[in-house]
Amino acid sequence: MRITVRVAAVQAEPSWLRLSDGVEQVVELIGAAATRGARLIAFPETFLPGYPWWRWIDTNQWNVEYSTRCRENSMTRDGAEMRAITEAAAAHGIHVVLGFGERQDRRIYMSQAVIDDSGELLSIRRKAGLNSVERKIFASGTPNLPAVHHTPIGMYGALSGQENQRPLLTRALRADEEQIHVAAWPASPHGDVPGPDSSSTVSRMYALEVGAFVLAPTAVVGNSAWGGLARPSTTGDTGQARIYAADGTELVTPLAEGVEGILYADLEIGAANAENTQYEAARRPARDRKERVSATRRGSRRAAAGWQSGPDRWALPMTLGTQPGGIAAC
């Protein structure tokens, strides 16, 4: 038995560095997608409060002022803004994958939240592998393996940006039989960094490698992204949202670059997900007991190696951020 699931990939311009406006925008997009029958909506990387493209521009005025505003407009995982988004997911009965800047003390992380259609926050994963520019603003997350969530609409997972081309992460999702994948991208306002079609190419290759449907939401970077300052001459049209089948073919005609909207596609998902969900629920108590025994036996040895318990049980030793004490520059 197979089920049909309508999914949505966002191609829109964020409410740059205005968190309250951005939350309202996310809630509106959730409602719009649900009205069209979508069961899952995927947002671009760091959609709240917007990906910090100004860091690519060599202007101290931008870097100091905008970095401060970036920290002030990032949200916490348990604040009123997140509650508003989870409540919208529950009200509309839709799953949400949201990229956002997560503030914790003086650190900011590039985080990705997975919310189910009852409004439950299934997971928040902090991006660990940051590029050289991202490290100037964000702290690095714990390098734990991503999770595949077993839900009535299928088994789905998510990664951000260049994580989608890292074999350790993609193979972990493939091993867990991922059926739907969210490859979130920020867009690229610079045609030569790292390439005008890099997000589309990587997303399509992910579909071919893992054998999963791929939703690739991307942001649009318009004039408002530059806060009234002159738009760089190297900046062109942006927004390359795509939805791919497991064989790499595009399931829907993309929106034009620079145009805001939502892509929709109907996916035919096998019924194995429902069986696996029941199986996981049945075996969880026994598995948890086994893990507790194993953890007791290996606790001291793994603690010395940097192993952690809980949701980050695959964590490796790491150093946060790029500043002394792990404090990010933003």
Backbone bond lengths (Angstrom), bond angles and torsions (degrees), N, CA, C in turn:
res aa  C-N    CA-C-N  psi(-1)  N-CA   C-N-CA  omega(-1)  CA-C   N-CA-C  phi
1 M - - - 1.460 - - 1.519 109.92 -
2 R 1.331 116.58 138.78 1.452 121.93 -179.73 1.522 109.35 -123.17
3 I 1.321 115.26 154.07 1.458 120.67 177.41 1.520 109.43 -121.13
4 T 1.329 116.11 154.41 1.461 121.48 177.10 1.524 108.38 -106.10
5 V 1.326 116.08 126.49 1.458 122.31 -177.79 1.527 108.58 -122.73
6 R 1.301 116.40 123.16 1.472 120.31 174.90 1.527 109.18 -87.43
7 V 1.323 115.31 129.71 1.462 121.15 -178.63 1.527 109.47 -122.20
8 A 1.332 115.46 161.40 1.461 121.21 -176.56 1.524 109.70 -136.55
9 A 1.328 116.03 135.37 1.466 122.46 176.65 1.522 108.18 -120.23
10 V 1.312 116.64 125.73 1.455 122.31 -174.53 1.528 111.01 -83.80
11 Q 1.321 115.81 135.72 1.464 123.21 167.78 1.533 106.09 -128.39
12 A 1.317 116.37 96.49 1.462 120.16 -173.16 1.519 109.91 -151.43
13 E 1.316 114.75 159.59 1.462 120.38 176.36 1.527 109.38 -88.51
14 P 1.333 117.49 128.61 1.467 119.43 178.96 1.531 111.92 -66.65
15 S 1.309 115.34 164.56 1.466 121.33 170.35 1.524 106.78 -85.45
16 W 1.317 115.45 84.42 1.452 122.28 -167.57 1.525 113.02 -52.01
17 L 1.334 115.66 120.03 1.460 123.67 172.09 1.516 113.05 56.24
18 R 1.336 116.50 29.54 1.470 121.91 175.20 1.532 106.34 -131.33
19 L 1.307 115.69 90.93 1.460 120.28 -170.15 1.522 112.78 -62.18
20 S 1.320 118.44 -46.30 1.465 120.30 -177.48 1.520 111.10 -61.96
21 D 1.343 116.86 -42.11 1.458 120.18 176.66 1.524 110.88 -65.28
22 G 1.328 115.79 -37.49 1.455 119.52 179.81 1.516 112.91 -65.14
23 V 1.322 116.97 -39.35 1.462 120.52 178.02 1.524 110.19 -64.21
24 E 1.321 117.15 -42.87 1.466 120.65 176.67 1.522 110.86 -60.41
25 Q 1.328 116.48 -40.17 1.457 120.82 178.69 1.527 110.98 -63.59
26 V 1.325 117.25 -44.27 1.470 121.38 178.93 1.530 110.43 -61.52
27 V 1.327 116.84 -44.60 1.464 120.66 179.67 1.525 110.66 -62.01
28 E 1.329 116.97 -40.78 1.468 120.37 178.66 1.524 111.58 -64.74
29 L 1.327 117.09 -41.58 1.466 120.50 179.57 1.526 110.71 -67.21
30 I 1.320 117.58 -37.20 1.465 120.79 175.93 1.530 109.97 -60.37
31 G 1.324 116.49 -46.61 1.460 120.29 179.30 1.511 112.61 -63.81
32 A 1.346 116.56 -40.38 1.467 120.45 -179.97 1.520 111.17 -64.12
33 A 1.334 117.10 -42.10 1.467 120.42 179.91 1.524 111.32 -67.20
34 A 1.331 116.38 -41.58 1.461 119.92 179.25 1.524 111.35 -63.98
35 T 1.333 116.42 -36.60 1.469 120.09 178.05 1.519 111.56 -61.39
36 R 1.341 115.96 -31.92 1.468 120.76 178.34 1.526 111.96 -85.86
37 G 1.314 117.76 7.09 1.455 121.01 175.62 1.507 115.90 90.33
38 A 1.333 118.39 9.33 1.467 120.89 -178.71 1.520 110.59 -71.56
39 R 1.330 116.23 140.56 1.476 122.18 176.07 1.522 111.35 -102.30
40 L 1.325 116.86 -12.35 1.462 121.87 179.88 1.515 108.51 -146.59
41 I 1.346 117.19 131.67 1.457 121.79 176.41 1.521 108.51 -124.87
42 A 1.334 116.20 135.23 1.460 122.06 -177.31 1.525 109.72 -117.95
43 F 1.341 115.62 131.98 1.457 122.53 -179.96 1.527 110.86 -106.32
44 P 1.352 116.79 156.37 1.470 120.52 179.44 1.521 113.27 -64.47
45 E 1.317 115.06 169.78 1.458 121.78 178.21 1.530 110.31 -64.92
46 T 1.328 115.94 133.26 1.472 123.23 177.60 1.528 110.92 48.59
47 F 1.327 115.96 45.98 1.468 120.77 179.61 1.525 110.97 -63.52
48 L 1.314 116.58 -30.82 1.463 121.93 172.83 1.526 107.86 -112.62
49 P 1.331 119.82 122.47 1.473 127.98 -0.93 1.524 113.25 -95.45
50 G 1.338 117.40 22.35 1.459 121.98 -177.88 1.515 110.98 113.22
51 Y 1.334 115.98 139.33 1.463 121.01 -178.99 1.530 110.13 -67.19
52 P 1.338 118.80 135.25 1.478 122.02 -172.30 1.527 114.30 -78.57
53 W 1.333 116.26 72.29 1.464 119.55 -178.74 1.521 113.13 -66.04
54 W 1.347 117.33 -20.28 1.454 118.94 -177.95 1.526 112.00 -62.48
55 R 1.321 117.58 -20.61 1.458 120.35 -179.66 1.531 112.29 -66.99
56 W 1.325 116.38 -16.86 1.459 119.34 176.90 1.529 111.55 -84.39
57 I 1.322 116.76 -7.88 1.459 121.48 -178.25 1.522 108.62 -102.56
58 D 1.310 116.77 127.59 1.465 121.45 -174.86 1.525 110.73 -81.94
59 T 1.341 115.36 72.22 1.461 121.01 179.57 1.518 108.42 -138.16
60 N 1.323 116.41 112.14 1.459 120.41 -176.78 1.520 112.01 -60.37
61 Q 1.341 116.97 -34.22 1.463 120.00 -179.93 1.520 110.42 -57.35
62 W 1.333 116.86 -44.59 1.452 120.81 -179.61 1.528 110.81 -67.12
63 N 1.334 115.77 -46.71 1.454 119.86 -172.55 1.525 112.61 -62.28
64 V 1.328 117.88 -41.06 1.458 120.64 -178.70 1.520 110.74 -73.43
65 E 1.327 116.91 -52.52 1.465 120.62 -176.22 1.520 111.36 -66.44
66 Y 1.324 116.90 -47.36 1.454 119.88 -174.50 1.526 111.97 -71.48
67 S 1.328 117.77 -32.99 1.461 119.76 178.70 1.521 110.73 -65.64
68 T 1.322 116.96 -37.83 1.459 120.37 176.18 1.522 110.77 -64.61
69 R 1.322 116.75 -44.39 1.461 120.46 178.85 1.525 111.32 -66.01
70 C 1.322 116.66 -32.10 1.470 120.51 177.54 1.517 110.11 -61.71
71 R 1.321 117.24 -46.53 1.461 120.33 179.79 1.526 111.10 -65.08
72 E 1.332 116.68 -43.54 1.463 120.55 -177.47 1.519 112.42 -65.75
73 N 1.339 117.96 -27.33 1.460 121.58 -176.01 1.526 113.70 -105.64
74 S 1.309 116.75 11.60 1.459 120.16 170.47 1.522 107.96 -85.85
75 M 1.342 116.89 152.54 1.466 118.82 -174.83 1.516 111.38 -112.27
76 T 1.307 115.33 161.47 1.457 121.56 176.78 1.519 109.51 -90.38
77 R 1.313 115.73 160.72 1.470 119.66 -177.45 1.520 113.06 -74.80
78 D 1.335 117.57 -16.52 1.462 119.99 -177.87 1.526 112.47 -122.94
79 G 1.333 117.80 20.71 1.450 121.37 -177.84 1.520 113.30 -89.12
80 A 1.338 115.25 -177.70 1.460 121.13 -178.01 1.520 111.97 -63.83
81 E 1.335 116.97 -32.98 1.467 119.79 -178.51 1.530 111.12 -65.79
82 M 1.336 116.41 -44.35 1.463 119.27 178.44 1.524 110.67 -65.70
83 R 1.320 117.17 -37.80 1.467 119.59 178.68 1.524 110.97 -62.71
84 A 1.328 117.09 -38.44 1.460 120.20 178.61 1.526 111.00 -62.61
85 I 1.317 116.33 -36.84 1.470 120.33 -178.96 1.526 110.76 -74.25
86 T 1.326 117.61 -42.63 1.472 119.45 178.53 1.529 110.62 -65.72
87 E 1.320 117.01 -35.85 1.468 119.83 177.10 1.527 111.22 -65.98
88 A 1.335 117.19 -36.25 1.463 120.33 176.97 1.523 110.60 -65.73
89 A 1.338 116.86 -40.51 1.464 120.41 177.35 1.523 110.77 -60.68
90 A 1.327 116.65 -43.04 1.464 120.65 179.98 1.525 111.34 -68.35
91 A 1.331 116.45 -41.77 1.466 120.43 -177.86 1.519 111.80 -63.27
92 H 1.336 116.30 -34.28 1.470 120.28 -176.81 1.529 112.28 -101.00
93 G 1.329 118.01 -3.16 1.457 120.71 178.33 1.512 113.23 61.45
94 I 1.345 117.42 49.97 1.448 121.42 -175.34 1.525 109.98 -137.45
95 H 1.330 116.54 141.70 1.453 122.16 174.71 1.527 108.97 -78.48
96 V 1.331 116.80 145.37 1.466 121.78 -176.17 1.522 109.40 -133.34
97 V 1.331 116.10 132.24 1.466 121.83 169.45 1.521 106.55 -117.23
98 L 1.328 116.74 115.44 1.463 122.04 -170.66 1.520 110.90 -124.47
99 G 1.330 115.98 127.74 1.453 121.33 172.04 1.521 109.85 -91.69
100 F 1.341 116.16 131.64 1.464 118.80 -177.52 1.524 110.68 -152.57
101 G 1.335 115.40 156.34 1.447 121.18 171.71 1.512 108.83 -81.42
102 E 1.334 116.62 118.81 1.462 121.38 -176.30 1.528 109.98 -101.50
103 R 1.311 116.86 119.87 1.463 122.03 -179.87 1.516 110.45 -93.18
104 Q 1.318 115.69 129.73 1.464 121.68 172.47 1.524 107.58 -141.07
105 D 1.332 115.10 111.04 1.459 121.04 -173.81 1.532 108.72 57.55
106 R 1.319 117.80 -124.22 1.468 120.47 179.84 1.521 112.80 -94.84
107 R 1.319 116.38 -0.42 1.464 120.14 -179.68 1.523 111.01 -93.28
108 I 1.324 115.13 153.16 1.462 121.99 170.10 1.522 107.26 -128.63
109 Y 1.322 116.15 134.79 1.454 122.03 179.46 1.531 109.73 -115.99
110 M 1.326 116.07 150.96 1.457 121.52 171.44 1.536 106.47 -87.40
111 S 1.310 116.43 97.95 1.467 121.16 -171.45 1.523 112.08 -108.79
112 Q 1.315 114.25 159.44 1.464 122.47 179.17 1.522 107.93 -134.69
113 A 1.341 116.73 117.31 1.456 122.17 -178.22 1.517 110.39 -100.21
114 V 1.323 116.38 139.30 1.457 122.83 174.53 1.525 107.38 -115.60
115 I 1.328 116.31 121.09 1.468 123.33 -175.98 1.522 107.99 -123.42
116 D 1.333 117.00 132.67 1.469 118.09 -179.66 1.522 110.65 -88.96
117 D 1.332 115.98 -179.31 1.463 120.58 -173.12 1.520 113.75 -77.48
118 S 1.337 117.22 -0.28 1.466 120.49 172.10 1.521 111.39 -100.46
119 G 1.332 116.01 0.93 1.453 120.47 -179.01 1.513 114.15 88.91
120 E 1.326 117.49 5.83 1.467 120.06 179.25 1.523 109.76 -79.09
121 L 1.323 115.37 134.08 1.455 121.43 177.24 1.523 108.10 -82.08
122 L 1.337 116.50 100.81 1.458 120.57 -174.64 1.512 112.26 -71.63
123 S 1.324 116.70 -39.24 1.458 119.33 -178.93 1.519 110.03 -164.72
124 I 1.324 115.07 155.66 1.465 122.52 167.81 1.519 106.51 -133.20
125 R 1.309 115.85 121.13 1.463 120.53 -178.51 1.522 109.31 -115.80
126 R 1.319 116.08 131.27 1.459 122.30 179.34 1.524 110.16 -95.46
127 K 1.310 115.53 126.59 1.462 121.04 -178.63 1.529 110.09 -62.22
128 A 1.319 115.71 130.67 1.463 120.57 -176.86 1.530 112.40 -99.80
129 G 1.311 117.82 -41.78 1.454 121.29 -176.12 1.513 111.24 -88.23
130 L 1.322 117.44 92.87 1.458 121.64 -177.86 1.524 110.22 -98.04
131 N 1.335 115.61 149.20 1.457 118.34 175.24 1.530 109.82 -80.35
132 S 1.320 117.03 176.69 1.463 121.31 -171.99 1.521 112.54 -62.39
133 V 1.328 117.63 -32.97 1.461 120.72 -179.23 1.526 110.45 -79.35
134 E 1.320 117.05 -42.16 1.465 120.66 179.20 1.529 111.39 -59.55
135 R 1.338 116.92 -34.47 1.462 120.07 -179.32 1.519 112.77 -66.96
136 K 1.317 117.79 -17.32 1.465 120.43 177.22 1.524 111.73 -75.23
137 I 1.322 116.51 -14.62 1.460 121.40 -174.83 1.517 111.82 -120.32
138 F 1.328 116.23 -44.55 1.459 120.98 -172.19 1.520 112.03 -106.10
139 A 1.322 115.25 152.27 1.457 121.52 170.85 1.527 108.74 -85.94
140 S 1.308 115.76 150.99 1.458 120.78 179.21 1.514 110.60 -80.33
141 G 1.329 116.27 137.10 1.451 120.67 178.44 1.514 111.61 -81.52
142 T 1.314 116.06 175.63 1.461 121.49 176.64 1.525 109.36 -70.29
143 P 1.328 118.20 128.20 1.474 119.95 -176.18 1.519 112.79 -76.36
144 N 1.333 116.60 62.60 1.462 120.71 178.11 1.524 110.44 -89.68
145 L 1.317 116.39 155.18 1.455 120.41 179.46 1.524 110.15 -71.23
146 P 1.322 117.59 144.25 1.471 120.64 -180.00 1.510 111.64 -71.02
147 A 1.333 115.50 158.23 1.461 121.38 -178.26 1.519 110.67 -104.78
148 V 1.331 115.66 148.01 1.457 122.23 169.09 1.530 106.75 -102.01
149 H 1.313 116.62 122.95 1.456 121.96 -176.34 1.527 109.72 -93.02
150 H 1.318 116.30 126.22 1.457 122.91 -179.83 1.528 108.27 -90.64
151 T 1.303 117.21 112.19 1.469 122.09 -175.13 1.519 109.98 -134.86
152 P 1.328 118.25 167.27 1.468 120.80 177.55 1.521 113.97 -62.11
153 I 1.339 118.66 -19.80 1.471 119.64 179.59 1.524 111.90 -95.03
154 G 1.314 117.27 2.47 1.449 120.39 -179.89 1.513 111.94 128.14
155 M 1.317 115.45 175.92 1.463 121.82 178.80 1.522 107.65 -97.86
156 Y 1.330 116.42 114.59 1.449 118.84 -175.81 1.522 112.44 -131.66
157 G 1.335 114.38 154.54 1.457 121.88 178.44 1.514 109.49 -141.18
158 A 1.335 116.53 -179.01 1.458 120.15 -175.08 1.521 110.79 -154.83
159 L 1.331 115.15 147.43 1.460 123.22 173.49 1.529 108.66 -140.10
160 S 1.332 115.96 162.67 1.460 121.13 -177.89 1.524 111.21 -116.69
161 G 1.333 115.94 133.91 1.453 121.55 170.67 1.509 113.82 53.76
162 Q 1.352 114.53 -132.57 1.465 120.14 -174.21 1.519 113.42 -67.54
163 E 1.349 118.22 -7.97 1.464 119.93 173.51 1.524 111.28 -59.22
164 N 1.338 116.58 -27.64 1.459 120.99 -176.24 1.525 113.66 -68.54
165 Q 1.319 117.49 -4.76 1.461 119.59 177.45 1.523 112.07 -122.03
166 R 1.325 116.64 20.99 1.460 120.76 178.60 1.521 109.52 -100.50
167 P 1.324 117.47 116.22 1.476 121.00 -173.03 1.523 114.36 -55.72
168 L 1.345 118.44 -38.51 1.454 119.82 -178.77 1.519 111.36 -58.66
169 L 1.335 117.08 -39.88 1.458 121.57 -177.63 1.524 111.38 -79.45
170 T 1.326 117.10 -45.26 1.463 119.30 -177.31 1.526 111.74 -66.55
171 R 1.326 116.88 -35.71 1.469 119.35 178.96 1.519 111.55 -69.98
172 A 1.338 116.73 -32.20 1.461 119.48 177.08 1.524 110.87 -64.39
173 L 1.331 116.85 -41.55 1.457 120.63 178.87 1.530 111.23 -69.48
174 R 1.312 116.32 -37.47 1.464 119.51 177.97 1.526 110.61 -66.18
175 A 1.330 116.79 -39.42 1.459 120.53 179.46 1.521 111.52 -64.10
176 D 1.318 117.16 -29.20 1.462 121.23 178.11 1.526 112.54 -88.79
177 E 1.333 116.99 12.22 1.467 123.63 173.44 1.524 112.26 61.07
178 E 1.314 115.53 45.63 1.463 121.06 177.25 1.526 110.54 -60.15
179 Q 1.325 116.40 134.60 1.463 121.53 179.33 1.530 112.73 -104.59
180 I 1.321 116.86 -35.84 1.463 122.27 178.75 1.525 107.49 -127.11
181 H 1.314 116.14 131.81 1.460 120.27 -179.08 1.521 110.49 -124.67
182 V 1.338 116.00 136.88 1.458 121.81 173.75 1.525 108.07 -103.05
183 A 1.327 116.22 113.08 1.461 122.55 175.19 1.523 107.39 -104.34
184 A 1.329 116.16 93.63 1.464 121.13 -173.68 1.525 110.75 -84.13
185 W 1.339 115.75 134.19 1.466 121.85 -178.81 1.530 109.52 -129.00
186 P 1.333 116.58 153.12 1.461 119.17 -179.93 1.522 113.91 -89.52
187 A 1.322 119.15 -11.64 1.473 126.68 -168.64 1.516 107.98 89.13
188 S 1.303 116.99 169.54 1.464 120.75 -179.11 1.514 109.19 -137.16
189 P 1.339 118.45 103.89 1.457 119.78 -179.88 1.518 112.96 -76.95
190 H 1.319 117.28 -8.36 1.453 120.90 178.39 1.518 108.59 -111.57
191 G 1.323 116.99 114.71 1.452 121.35 -174.21 1.508 114.16 -62.55
192 D 1.342 117.99 -20.34 1.458 119.62 -176.96 1.529 112.31 -106.54
193 V 1.320 118.85 7.63 1.466 121.39 179.72 1.519 109.26 -135.71
194 P 1.333 118.99 106.85 1.460 128.40 -6.03 1.521 112.41 -93.50
195 G 1.336 117.33 6.45 1.451 122.17 -178.96 1.507 109.38 153.01
196 P 1.320 118.70 143.74 1.463 120.60 -173.12 1.519 114.44 -64.85
197 D 1.330 118.30 -26.43 1.464 120.83 -176.34 1.523 112.00 -119.29
198 S 1.315 117.56 20.85 1.462 119.43 -173.78 1.516 112.54 -63.27
199 S 1.332 118.62 -42.42 1.459 120.20 -177.84 1.518 111.24 -64.90
200 S 1.328 117.01 -42.24 1.464 120.18 179.40 1.527 111.35 -65.37
201 T 1.333 116.24 -41.20 1.460 120.29 -179.37 1.523 111.19 -64.33
202 V 1.327 116.46 -47.19 1.466 120.48 -179.10 1.526 110.79 -64.40
203 S 1.324 117.46 -41.73 1.465 120.94 -179.59 1.524 110.86 -62.86
204 R 1.321 116.19 -42.65 1.465 119.58 179.82 1.528 110.45 -66.34
205 M 1.334 117.28 -41.53 1.456 120.09 178.73 1.528 111.22 -65.35
206 Y 1.330 116.74 -32.68 1.468 119.39 176.63 1.532 109.86 -62.72
207 A 1.328 116.41 -45.42 1.460 119.99 179.04 1.524 110.80 -57.16
208 L 1.324 116.63 -43.33 1.464 120.93 -178.72 1.522 111.45 -68.52
209 E 1.318 116.84 -39.41 1.465 120.36 -176.57 1.518 112.06 -72.54
210 V 1.331 116.74 -46.37 1.458 120.93 -173.61 1.526 111.84 -89.16
211 G 1.344 117.09 -24.53 1.453 120.25 -176.66 1.509 112.61 74.90
212 A 1.340 116.03 37.89 1.464 121.64 -178.74 1.525 109.68 -124.79
213 F 1.332 115.87 155.82 1.450 119.80 168.03 1.530 108.45 -65.74
214 V 1.325 117.02 142.95 1.463 120.38 -177.85 1.525 110.12 -126.51
215 L 1.339 115.28 124.30 1.460 122.17 170.91 1.530 106.83 -100.87
216 A 1.323 116.64 123.74 1.462 121.03 -177.35 1.525 109.82 -121.33
217 P 1.334 118.48 81.74 1.465 120.95 177.29 1.524 110.97 -73.91
218 T 1.307 117.49 144.40 1.458 121.66 176.61 1.526 109.51 -139.81
219 A 1.323 115.65 155.98 1.457 121.17 179.89 1.524 110.45 -87.33
220 V 1.309 114.66 162.22 1.464 122.50 170.52 1.521 106.89 -106.76
221 V 1.311 116.78 132.52 1.466 121.65 -179.97 1.522 107.93 -110.69
222 G 1.335 116.37 101.81 1.459 121.61 -179.55 1.515 111.91 -102.53
223 N 1.305 116.08 -169.46 1.461 121.01 -178.01 1.524 112.11 -61.46
224 S 1.345 117.30 -32.78 1.456 119.84 -177.15 1.520 112.66 -66.17
225 A 1.341 116.94 -17.15 1.464 119.91 179.77 1.518 112.02 -66.06
226 W 1.312 116.58 -21.71 1.464 120.00 -174.52 1.521 112.31 -99.55
227 G 1.321 117.62 11.67 1.453 121.95 171.10 1.511 114.85 58.94
228 G 1.319 117.75 34.12 1.453 120.57 178.85 1.510 114.04 87.62
229 L 1.336 117.48 -9.72 1.456 120.17 177.13 1.525 109.32 -80.92
230 A 1.294 116.28 164.51 1.463 120.95 -175.99 1.525 110.51 -61.66
231 R 1.307 115.65 130.96 1.466 120.45 179.19 1.525 108.69 -71.91
232 P 1.344 118.58 130.34 1.461 121.23 -178.48 1.522 112.01 -58.67
233 S 1.314 115.86 142.43 1.464 120.21 -177.49 1.520 111.94 -67.45
234 T 1.349 117.81 -20.49 1.467 121.13 -179.82 1.512 112.75 -82.16
235 T 1.327 116.21 -3.39 1.460 119.34 -176.58 1.522 111.04 -88.85
236 G 1.319 116.25 127.16 1.453 120.33 179.21 1.508 110.98 -116.96
237 D 1.335 116.48 -163.92 1.459 120.54 178.62 1.528 109.98 -64.80
238 T 1.308 115.86 147.69 1.461 120.76 -178.19 1.516 109.89 -134.22
239 G 1.344 114.42 171.16 1.456 120.20 -177.34 1.506 110.13 97.76
240 Q 1.320 116.26 102.82 1.469 121.44 -180.00 1.525 109.75 -133.63
241 A 1.311 117.02 50.02 1.463 120.68 179.97 1.526 110.62 -63.58
242 R 1.336 115.73 141.45 1.459 121.34 -178.68 1.523 109.41 -143.71
243 I 1.340 115.63 157.97 1.457 122.53 168.71 1.525 106.85 -132.63
244 Y 1.329 116.33 122.05 1.461 121.62 -175.00 1.520 111.26 -114.38
245 A 1.317 115.04 146.88 1.459 121.27 169.72 1.517 108.63 -80.40
246 A 1.338 116.39 171.73 1.458 120.65 -177.41 1.527 112.69 -66.02
247 D 1.334 117.34 -18.22 1.461 119.69 178.08 1.524 112.09 -95.15
248 G 1.338 116.95 9.23 1.459 120.74 176.76 1.513 116.06 88.07
249 T 1.327 118.48 -1.51 1.458 120.23 178.60 1.531 110.28 -81.02
250 E 1.319 115.76 149.81 1.461 120.55 178.72 1.522 109.08 -80.25
251 L 1.325 115.92 131.20 1.456 121.08 -176.90 1.519 112.82 -88.53
252 V 1.308 117.98 -15.48 1.457 121.60 -176.79 1.525 108.74 -148.10
253 T 1.324 116.42 146.97 1.463 120.43 178.19 1.520 109.53 -66.78
254 P 1.332 118.11 125.84 1.471 120.05 -177.64 1.524 111.80 -66.39
255 L 1.310 115.32 156.31 1.455 120.89 169.66 1.520 108.87 -72.18
256 A 1.319 116.02 154.53 1.461 119.73 176.04 1.522 109.45 -64.38
257 E 1.332 116.60 149.66 1.458 119.71 178.46 1.520 110.00 -62.16
258 G 1.320 115.27 137.37 1.447 120.34 -179.10 1.511 114.48 87.07
259 V 1.338 117.89 -7.63 1.463 122.37 -179.73 1.525 109.05 -95.40
260 E 1.324 117.30 133.85 1.454 121.64 179.70 1.528 111.11 -89.99
261 G 1.319 116.02 143.98 1.457 120.46 179.00 1.513 110.91 170.14
262 I 1.326 115.89 -167.23 1.465 122.72 178.97 1.513 108.52 -131.49
263 L 1.327 116.43 131.81 1.457 121.54 173.81 1.529 109.31 -90.10
264 Y 1.336 116.15 138.90 1.464 121.44 178.48 1.526 109.74 -123.98
265 A 1.323 115.18 145.42 1.464 120.42 174.67 1.524 108.92 -150.92
266 D 1.329 116.59 147.57 1.459 122.75 176.31 1.526 108.70 -100.35
267 L 1.318 116.59 118.45 1.452 122.35 -177.06 1.521 110.49 -102.61
268 E 1.323 116.13 136.87 1.466 121.84 174.78 1.523 108.06 -93.88
269 I 1.323 116.10 107.51 1.460 122.07 -174.79 1.520 109.63 -107.48
270 G 1.339 116.43 135.56 1.454 121.14 177.14 1.513 110.98 -66.92
271 A 1.326 116.36 155.85 1.472 121.83 -176.50 1.510 112.79 -80.27
272 A 1.333 117.42 2.22 1.469 119.05 -178.25 1.510 111.58 -60.12
273 N 1.339 116.63 -27.03 1.462 118.99 -177.29 1.532 111.72 -62.51
274 A 1.331 117.32 -40.39 1.462 119.74 -179.79 1.525 110.60 -65.15
275 E 1.348 116.06 -41.80 1.445 119.70 179.00 1.525 110.70 -63.93
276 N 1.341 116.26 -41.94 1.453 120.26 -179.35 1.520 111.72 -65.60
277 T 1.349 116.17 -36.75 1.460 119.66 178.66 1.525 110.39 -61.85
278 Q 1.349 116.58 -45.04 1.452 120.12 178.29 1.528 110.97 -65.30
279 Y 1.325 115.50 -38.78 1.460 119.93 179.96 1.520 111.02 -64.71
280 E 1.346 116.23 -43.92 1.455 120.61 179.37 1.522 110.81 -61.70
281 A 1.331 116.61 -42.30 1.465 120.10 -179.33 1.530 110.73 -64.06
282 A 1.336 115.96 -37.97 1.463 119.76 -177.98 1.521 112.16 -71.16
283 R 1.325 116.95 -36.63 1.468 119.01 -174.77 1.530 113.35 -92.67
284 R 1.336 118.23 -7.20 1.462 120.49 -174.94 1.524 113.41 -59.49
285 P 1.389 119.82 -45.86 1.471 118.19 -179.62 1.514 112.94 -58.18
286 A 1.340 117.20 -44.95 1.463 120.04 -179.51 1.515 110.94 -66.49
287 R 1.309 116.83 -40.29 1.462 120.38 -179.95 1.519 111.00 -64.87
288 D 1.361 116.77 -40.46 1.452 120.49 179.87 1.529 111.24 -63.54
289 R 1.354 115.68 -39.87 1.470 118.67 178.13 1.526 110.69 -63.22
290 K 1.324 115.74 -41.39 1.459 120.09 179.98 1.513 110.94 -64.46
291 E 1.338 117.04 -40.78 1.451 120.33 179.82 1.526 111.50 -66.45
292 R 1.345 116.53 -36.76 1.462 119.01 179.41 1.523 110.59 -64.74
293 V 1.340 116.85 -41.61 1.458 120.34 178.12 1.521 110.34 -63.90
294 S 1.334 116.45 -45.15 1.461 120.62 -179.45 1.520 110.98 -63.63
295 A 1.341 116.24 -40.26 1.455 120.02 -179.50 1.520 111.05 -64.53
296 T 1.340 116.87 -37.17 1.455 120.52 178.65 1.523 110.69 -64.44
297 R 1.328 116.26 -41.97 1.467 120.40 -177.88 1.523 112.09 -69.12
298 R 1.353 115.85 -35.30 1.459 118.76 -173.11 1.522 112.64 -107.47
299 G 1.341 117.53 6.08 1.458 121.17 -171.85 1.512 114.51 -54.87
300 S 1.344 117.15 -52.09 1.458 119.15 -174.95 1.520 111.55 -65.88
301 R 1.348 116.58 -39.62 1.463 119.16 -178.75 1.521 111.09 -67.11
302 R 1.347 117.87 -42.66 1.454 120.42 -178.63 1.520 111.92 -71.96
303 A 1.322 116.73 -33.50 1.459 119.25 178.02 1.516 110.02 -61.02
304 A 1.330 116.10 -39.14 1.452 119.61 178.66 1.512 111.96 -66.25
305 A 1.333 116.73 -28.49 1.464 120.72 -179.09 1.512 113.20 -89.61
306 G 1.337 117.58 -0.08 1.458 120.39 178.29 1.508 114.02 93.58
307 W 1.334 117.71 11.32 1.463 121.10 179.97 1.513 109.65 -71.25
308 Q 1.350 117.11 145.23 1.453 121.97 179.78 1.524 109.61 -124.57
309 S 1.320 115.87 154.06 1.450 120.56 176.07 1.509 109.81 -94.21
310 G 1.336 116.45 176.99 1.456 120.21 176.44 1.512 111.88 81.88
311 P 1.357 117.19 -156.15 1.462 121.41 -173.85 1.510 113.77 -63.85
312 D 1.357 118.09 -20.87 1.456 121.26 179.60 1.528 110.91 -104.23
313 R 1.335 117.20 40.20 1.454 119.99 -173.14 1.521 113.20 -67.64
314 W 1.347 117.35 -14.00 1.457 120.16 177.58 1.529 111.21 -96.12
315 A 1.319 117.32 12.14 1.455 120.79 -173.51 1.523 111.66 -64.67
316 L 1.329 114.75 149.25 1.454 122.91 176.50 1.517 108.90 -114.34
317 P 1.339 119.00 159.33 1.458 120.23 175.92 1.523 109.99 -57.75
318 M 1.331 117.34 144.29 1.460 119.93 -175.59 1.512 109.78 -158.09
319 T 1.325 115.34 167.69 1.461 123.23 172.23 1.497 108.46 -121.71
320 L 1.318 118.27 127.20 1.461 122.12 -177.46 1.517 110.91 -82.70
321 G 1.336 114.57 139.99 1.452 119.78 169.49 1.506 113.23 72.28
322 T 1.318 115.49 -172.41 1.456 121.77 -177.42 1.519 111.81 -122.65
323 Q 1.331 116.80 -0.05 1.450 121.29 -178.76 1.530 109.25 -110.54
324 P 1.355 118.37 161.25 1.463 119.84 177.86 1.520 111.55 -52.85
325 G 1.337 115.69 135.86 1.457 120.30 -179.40 1.503 113.50 79.41
326 G 1.337 118.23 5.80 1.453 121.48 177.42 1.506 114.08 79.84
327 I 1.321 119.15 17.69 1.454 121.04 -179.83 1.520 109.49 -86.12
328 A 1.332 115.88 128.55 1.455 119.81 179.37 1.519 110.36 -73.04
329 A 1.322 116.34 160.29 1.454 121.01 -175.97 1.509 112.53 -71.83
330 C 1.337 116.89 -20.24 1.471 120.11 -177.65 1.518 110.75 -95.67
